[in-house]
Amino acid sequence: MKFVVACDSFKGCMTSKEVGQTIEKGILKANFQHRVKVFSMADGGEGTAQAFCDVINGKMVDVNTLDAYHRKIRAGICLSQEEDIAIIDVASCIGLSMVDKKDRNPMITSSKGVGILIKQALSFGVSKIIIGLGGSSTNDGGMGLLSEFGVRFYDSNRELLRPNTYALGKIAFIDKRAFSIPSNVEFIVACDVKNHLLGQEGATYIFGKQKGIYENQMEEIDSWLRHYRDKLDQTFHVDVNEFEASGAAGGIGAVLLGMFHARMVPGIQLLTEYAHLEGEISKCDIVITGEGQTDRQTVYGKVPYGIAQLAKKYDKPVICLSGALGLGYEELYKEGVIGIFSSADRAMSFQTALKTASAKLEALAFSVVRLIEGVIKYEENK
């Protein structure tokens, strides 16, 4: 049998490539005559740049930037001279997973590091930049990003504001005279959400809690973002809230779509196109996908959902092997997936789960393939 393996990374544990290679080992352990093709995947979140590197044979280059708390760090950019493209993911510098829950303070976080990262990508002279927006820890509406490109924000005393969430409501006027982006570069936003910037379905109310925003703070912070939107509209003559996905990455999507004139494409769609995955799926017998945790959010543009959509076009069976299953994982069955399995076979600490993840995933792949073979053999002998 011919297998196509296309999985997301298991966050904090294994990269997409490592997940795929582990599943491949389990398949071949079950039967070394099976043919397996592994493709790295991501949905715009953590690991997007690395997944692109694997797919387009690019190279990762480490550059200087800032994290969400203005601390100096190194982050990776995927570069391909052949494709004339650079890929970054915001999670590499302002990622939520980079900060312990107890240390999160979304009031002072800033997207300035993303602006630096984009500038670093531009310095390589590419004509296209893809920016993955998943997994950010910020909620500053992209204020920090804009500041890195020359936009200045002032309060009512004409004091320069430091860009962060807390400053959003203090903006009295904006100076955009130094704002400049190259006209010969195409910006593409890769993300898996469609939420707008403001309101009950916006950046703060939907994604704020995981970033450390309390319920009793959300109304006020949303009002700050509304004020910020109004000031941007007065200055740039564009209502950033009107863009689908303007609420992605705490509002970074609003700035990229509104001021950088970026094009929004689902992250999984971009990767499957660059990998020419559809052609491979059309020729295979079974598709295996997976992610760190499959739950009700999976059907909102996550990797297993995107892979299932492609496989459905060719009536190919899809099996999902994930690190864990959360509430609502059954929704994925409605997309044509025939089996959803977790490699976690018992309750364990997070640290133990990390240590045993690879071995357990390989064992799961082995068992699933043996099951498939057994069913086929049984049917043939009936």
C-alpha positions as CSV (number, residue, x, y, z in Angstrom):
1,M,0.0,0.0,0.0
2,K,1.0,3.6,-0.6
3,F,0.7,6.0,2.4
4,V,0.8,9.8,2.4
5,V,1.7,11.2,5.8
6,A,1.0,14.9,6.4
7,C,0.9,16.0,10.0
8,D,1.3,19.2,12.0
9,S,3.9,19.5,14.7
10,F,3.3,18.3,18.2
11,K,3.9,21.6,19.9
12,G,6.9,21.6,22.3
13,C,7.6,18.0,21.5
14,M,8.2,17.1,17.8
15,T,8.4,19.1,14.6
16,S,6.1,18.2,11.7
17,K,8.9,16.4,10.0
18,E,9.8,14.4,13.1
19,V,6.1,13.4,13.6
20,G,5.9,12.2,9.9
21,Q,9.2,10.3,10.2
22,T,8.0,8.6,13.4
23,I,4.8,7.5,11.8
24,E,6.7,6.3,8.8
25,K,8.9,4.1,11.0
26,G,5.7,2.5,12.6
27,I,4.2,1.9,9.1
28,L,7.4,0.2,7.8
29,K,7.8,-1.8,11.0
30,A,4.4,-3.3,10.3
31,N,5.4,-4.0,6.7
32,F,8.6,-2.8,5.1
33,Q,7.0,-3.3,1.6
34,H,4.6,-0.3,2.2
35,R,5.6,2.9,0.4
36,V,5.4,6.1,2.4
37,K,5.7,9.7,1.5
38,V,6.1,12.2,4.3
39,F,5.2,15.9,4.0
40,S,5.7,18.6,6.6
41,M,2.6,20.6,7.4
42,A,1.5,23.7,9.4
43,D,-1.5,26.0,9.6
44,G,0.3,29.3,10.1
45,G,1.2,28.7,13.7
46,E,4.3,27.5,15.4
47,G,6.6,25.6,13.0
48,T,5.2,27.2,9.8
49,A,8.6,28.5,8.6
50,Q,10.3,25.2,9.3
51,A,7.6,23.2,7.6
52,F,8.0,25.4,4.5
53,C,11.7,24.9,4.6
54,D,11.2,21.1,4.5
55,V,8.7,21.4,1.6
56,I,10.5,23.9,-0.7
57,N,14.0,22.8,0.3
58,G,14.8,26.2,1.7
59,K,17.2,27.0,4.5
60,M,16.5,28.4,8.0
61,V,18.5,31.6,8.9
62,D,18.6,32.8,12.5
63,V,18.3,36.6,12.9
64,N,18.1,39.1,15.8
65,T,14.7,40.4,17.0
66,L,12.7,41.0,20.2
67,D,10.2,38.8,22.1
68,A,6.8,40.1,23.2
69,Y,8.4,41.6,26.3
70,H,11.1,43.6,24.4
71,R,13.9,41.1,25.3
72,K,16.5,40.3,22.7
73,I,16.2,36.8,21.1
74,R,17.0,34.9,17.9
75,A,14.3,33.7,15.6
76,G,14.3,31.7,12.3
77,I,13.4,32.8,8.8
78,C,12.9,30.3,6.0
79,L,14.6,31.5,2.8
80,S,14.4,30.1,-0.7
81,Q,16.3,31.9,-3.4
82,E,14.8,29.5,-6.0
83,E,11.3,30.5,-5.0
84,D,12.3,34.1,-4.2
85,I,10.5,33.9,-0.9
86,A,10.9,34.3,2.8
87,I,8.6,32.7,5.4
88,I,8.3,33.7,9.1
89,D,5.9,32.8,11.8
90,V,5.1,35.2,14.6
91,A,5.2,32.4,17.2
92,S,9.0,32.3,16.7
93,C,9.5,35.6,18.4
94,I,6.2,36.4,20.3
95,G,4.9,32.9,20.7
96,L,2.5,32.1,23.5
97,S,4.4,28.9,24.3
98,M,7.6,31.0,25.0
99,V,6.0,32.3,28.2
100,D,4.9,30.3,31.3
101,K,1.3,30.9,32.2
102,K,2.1,32.4,35.5
103,D,4.4,35.0,33.8
104,R,2.0,36.2,31.1
105,N,1.2,39.9,31.1
106,P,-0.7,40.8,28.0
107,M,-0.9,44.5,29.0
108,I,2.8,45.1,28.2
109,T,3.3,42.7,25.3
110,S,4.2,44.1,21.9
111,S,4.4,42.9,18.3
112,K,7.5,45.1,17.7
113,G,9.6,41.9,17.3
114,V,7.4,40.8,14.3
115,G,8.2,44.1,12.6
116,I,11.9,43.5,13.1
117,L,11.5,40.0,11.8
118,I,9.7,41.3,8.6
119,K,12.5,43.9,8.1
120,Q,15.1,41.2,8.4
121,A,13.2,39.1,5.8
122,L,13.1,42.2,3.5
123,S,16.9,42.6,3.8
124,F,17.4,39.4,1.9
125,G,15.8,41.0,-1.2
126,V,12.9,38.5,-1.7
127,S,9.8,39.5,-3.7
128,K,7.4,37.6,-1.5
129,I,7.0,37.2,2.3
130,I,4.6,34.8,4.0
131,I,3.8,35.5,7.6
132,G,2.2,32.8,9.7
133,L,0.0,34.4,12.4
134,G,-0.8,31.5,14.8
135,G,0.2,31.2,18.4
136,S,1.0,34.8,19.4
137,S,1.0,36.1,22.9
138,T,0.2,39.7,22.1
139,N,-3.0,41.8,21.9
140,D,-1.6,45.2,20.8
141,G,-3.4,45.4,17.5
142,G,-0.1,45.3,15.6
143,M,0.8,48.7,17.2
144,G,4.4,47.4,17.8
145,L,4.7,46.2,14.2
146,L,3.7,49.5,12.9
147,S,6.1,51.4,15.1
148,E,9.0,49.4,13.7
149,F,8.0,50.6,10.2
150,G,8.1,54.3,11.2
151,V,4.6,55.0,12.7
152,R,4.7,57.0,15.9
153,F,1.9,57.1,18.5
154,Y,1.4,60.0,20.9
155,D,-0.7,60.7,23.9
156,S,-2.7,63.8,24.7
157,N,0.5,65.4,26.2
158,R,2.3,64.8,22.9
159,E,4.5,62.2,24.7
160,L,5.6,59.3,22.5
161,L,3.9,56.1,23.6
162,R,5.7,52.7,23.9
163,P,3.7,50.3,21.8
164,N,1.8,47.7,23.8
165,T,-1.7,46.8,24.7
166,Y,-2.0,49.3,27.6
167,A,-1.0,52.2,25.3
168,L,-3.9,51.5,22.8
169,G,-6.4,53.6,24.7
170,K,-4.0,56.5,25.3
171,I,-3.4,57.3,21.6
172,A,-4.3,60.9,20.8
173,F,-2.8,61.2,17.4
174,I,-0.6,59.1,15.0
175,D,2.3,60.3,12.9
176,K,2.7,58.2,9.7
177,R,5.1,60.4,7.8
178,A,8.0,58.0,8.2
179,F,5.8,54.9,7.4
180,S,7.2,53.1,4.4
181,I,6.9,49.6,2.9
182,P,8.4,48.4,-0.4
183,S,5.9,48.4,-3.3
184,N,7.6,45.5,-5.1
185,V,7.1,42.9,-2.3
186,E,4.0,40.8,-2.0
187,F,2.9,40.0,1.6
188,I,0.8,36.9,2.3
189,V,-0.8,36.3,5.7
190,A,-1.1,32.6,6.5
191,C,-3.6,31.9,9.3
192,D,-6.4,29.5,10.2
193,V,-8.9,32.0,11.8
194,K,-11.4,34.5,10.3
195,N,-12.2,36.5,13.4
196,H,-12.4,40.3,13.0
197,L,-10.5,42.6,15.4
198,L,-13.4,43.9,17.5
199,G,-16.4,42.6,19.4
200,Q,-17.6,39.4,21.1
201,E,-16.0,37.3,18.3
202,G,-12.9,39.5,18.0
203,A,-9.3,39.2,19.1
204,T,-9.8,40.0,22.8
205,Y,-12.9,38.0,23.6
206,I,-12.0,34.9,21.6
207,F,-8.2,34.6,22.1
208,G,-7.5,36.9,25.1
209,K,-8.1,34.4,27.9
210,Q,-5.3,32.1,26.7
211,K,-2.9,35.1,26.6
212,G,-3.7,36.0,30.2
213,I,-6.5,38.5,29.8
214,Y,-9.1,38.2,32.6
215,E,-12.9,38.2,31.9
216,N,-13.3,41.5,33.7
217,Q,-10.6,43.1,31.5
218,M,-12.0,42.2,28.1
219,E,-14.6,44.9,27.7
220,E,-12.1,47.6,28.5
221,I,-9.3,46.2,26.3
222,D,-11.8,45.7,23.4
223,S,-12.8,49.4,23.8
224,W,-9.0,50.3,23.6
225,L,-8.7,48.4,20.4
226,R,-11.9,50.2,19.1
227,H,-10.3,53.5,19.9
228,Y,-7.0,52.4,18.2
229,R,-9.1,51.3,15.1
230,D,-10.7,54.8,14.9
231,K,-7.3,56.5,15.1
232,L,-5.9,54.3,12.4
233,D,-8.9,55.0,10.2
234,Q,-8.4,58.8,10.7
235,T,-4.7,58.5,9.7
236,F,-4.7,55.8,7.0
237,H,-8.3,56.1,5.9
238,V,-9.0,52.4,6.2
239,D,-11.2,50.5,8.7
240,V,-9.0,47.6,9.7
241,N,-11.9,45.8,11.4
242,E,-13.6,45.2,8.1
243,F,-11.0,42.6,7.1
244,E,-11.6,39.0,7.7
245,A,-8.8,37.7,10.0
246,S,-8.0,41.2,11.2
247,G,-8.2,39.7,14.7
248,A,-5.6,37.1,14.1
249,A,-2.5,37.3,16.3
250,G,-4.0,39.9,18.6
251,G,-4.6,42.3,15.7
252,I,-1.4,41.9,13.8
253,G,-3.7,40.6,11.0
254,A,-5.4,44.0,10.9
255,V,-2.2,45.9,10.2
256,L,-0.9,43.5,7.6
257,L,-4.2,43.4,5.8
258,G,-4.9,47.0,6.1
259,M,-1.6,48.8,5.8
260,F,0.6,46.2,4.2
261,H,-2.1,45.2,1.7
262,A,-1.4,41.6,2.5
263,R,-3.4,38.7,0.9
264,M,-4.9,36.2,3.4
265,V,-4.6,32.5,2.6
266,P,-5.3,29.6,5.0
267,G,-1.9,28.3,6.1
268,I,-2.6,24.7,5.3
269,Q,-3.7,25.6,1.8
270,L,-0.4,27.4,1.1
271,L,1.7,24.5,2.3
272,T,-0.3,21.8,0.4
273,E,0.1,23.9,-2.8
274,Y,3.8,24.4,-2.4
275,A,4.2,20.7,-1.6
276,H,2.1,19.6,-4.6
277,L,0.3,17.4,-2.0
278,E,-3.0,17.1,-3.9
279,G,-1.3,15.1,-6.7
280,E,0.3,12.7,-4.2
281,I,-3.0,12.1,-2.4
282,S,-4.7,11.4,-5.6
283,K,-2.3,8.5,-6.2
284,C,-2.1,7.0,-2.7
285,D,-4.2,4.3,-0.9
286,I,-4.3,5.8,2.6
287,V,-3.7,9.3,4.1
288,I,-2.4,9.7,7.6
289,T,-2.6,13.1,9.3
290,G,-2.4,14.3,12.9
291,E,-1.5,17.1,15.4
292,G,-0.6,17.6,19.0
293,Q,-4.3,17.7,20.1
294,T,-7.4,17.1,18.1
295,D,-10.5,18.8,19.4
296,R,-13.4,20.9,18.3
297,Q,-11.0,23.6,17.0
298,T,-9.5,21.2,14.5
299,V,-12.3,21.7,12.0
300,Y,-11.6,25.5,11.9
301,G,-8.7,25.3,9.4
302,K,-6.3,23.1,11.3
303,V,-4.0,20.7,9.5
304,P,-6.1,17.5,9.8
305,Y,-9.2,19.3,8.5
306,G,-7.3,20.7,5.5
307,I,-5.8,17.3,4.7
308,A,-9.3,15.7,5.0
309,Q,-10.7,18.2,2.6
310,L,-8.1,17.3,0.0
311,A,-8.5,13.5,0.5
312,K,-12.3,13.8,0.2
313,K,-11.9,15.1,-3.4
314,Y,-10.3,11.7,-4.4
315,D,-12.4,9.6,-2.0
316,K,-9.2,8.5,-0.1
317,P,-9.5,7.2,3.5
318,V,-8.0,9.5,6.2
319,I,-6.7,8.4,9.6
320,C,-5.8,10.9,12.3
321,L,-3.0,10.1,14.8
322,S,-2.7,12.8,17.4
323,G,-0.9,13.3,20.7
324,A,-4.2,13.8,22.6
325,L,-7.9,14.0,22.0
326,G,-9.9,16.9,23.4
327,L,-13.6,17.8,23.6
328,G,-15.3,17.8,20.2
329,Y,-12.7,15.8,18.4
330,E,-15.6,13.7,16.9
331,E,-16.4,16.7,14.6
332,L,-13.6,15.6,12.4
333,Y,-15.5,12.4,11.5
334,K,-17.9,14.6,9.6
335,E,-15.1,15.5,7.2
336,G,-14.6,12.0,6.0
337,V,-11.9,10.9,8.5
338,I,-12.4,7.1,9.2
339,G,-10.4,6.9,12.4
340,I,-9.1,9.2,15.1
341,F,-6.5,7.9,17.6
342,S,-4.5,9.3,20.5
343,S,-0.9,8.1,21.2
344,A,-1.5,8.9,24.9
345,D,-2.4,5.5,26.4
346,R,-2.7,6.5,30.0
347,A,-2.7,9.5,32.4
348,M,0.8,11.0,32.7
349,S,2.6,14.2,33.5
350,F,3.4,16.6,30.6
351,Q,7.1,16.0,31.0
352,T,6.6,12.2,30.8
353,A,4.4,12.6,27.8
354,L,7.1,14.6,26.0
355,K,9.7,11.9,26.7
356,T,7.6,9.1,25.5
357,A,5.8,10.8,22.6
358,S,7.9,9.5,19.8
359,A,7.9,5.8,20.9
360,K,4.2,5.9,21.6
361,L,3.4,7.5,18.2
362,E,5.5,4.9,16.4
363,A,3.7,2.1,18.3
364,L,0.3,3.6,17.5
365,A,1.2,3.8,13.7
366,F,2.4,0.2,13.8
367,S,-0.8,-1.0,15.5
368,V,-3.1,1.0,13.1
369,V,-1.4,-0.4,10.0
370,R,-1.5,-4.0,11.4
371,L,-5.3,-3.4,12.0
372,I,-5.8,-2.2,8.4
373,E,-3.8,-5.2,7.1
374,G,-5.8,-7.6,9.2
375,V,-9.1,-6.3,8.1
376,I,-8.1,-6.4,4.4
377,K,-6.9,-10.0,4.8
378,Y,-10.1,-11.0,6.6
379,E,-12.2,-9.6,3.8
380,E,-10.1,-11.3,1.2
381,N,-10.5,-14.7,2.9
382,K,-14.3,-14.5,3.5
